[in-house]
Amino acid sequence: MPSSKRDVGVRGEDLAADYLRAEAGMQILARNWRCRLGELDIVALENDGDRRTLVFCEVKCRSGLGFGSPLEAITGQKLRRLRQLAAHWLVAEGTHADDIRLDAVGVVLSPGAEPVITHVRAIG
């Protein structure tokens, strides 16, 4: 069990990336990408036949539900920042896709229990 808040966050992001790759079939393009505006947790590519979708994914992790679901921490202000970060990533990387989407992954790491992962597509 992760001991510090940072350890919980790192473990949650690792689990989220594994989930997106193995369960959602996405290719992880970047993790913890930073620019002057902040950080993108995960940038992934989803191939659906002829369509390529770039997915900018916010990961929220908690060690229990005492303060509510991790996904409740994603506010309107956070969504605006994610949109700005996604735009900066697209310019910096010069990558093109058919679609762009913002997703969220919530991870709960309760002591003595298996991690619970919730993936929500198209959060804003």
Buried (B, 14 or more C-beta within 10 A) or exposed (E): EBEEEEBBBBBBBBBBBEBBBEEBEBEBBBBEBEEEEEEBBBBBBBEEEEEBBBBBBBBBBBBEEEEEBBBEBBEEEBBEBBBEBBEBBBEEEEBEBEEBBBBBBBBBBBEEEEBBBBBBEEBB
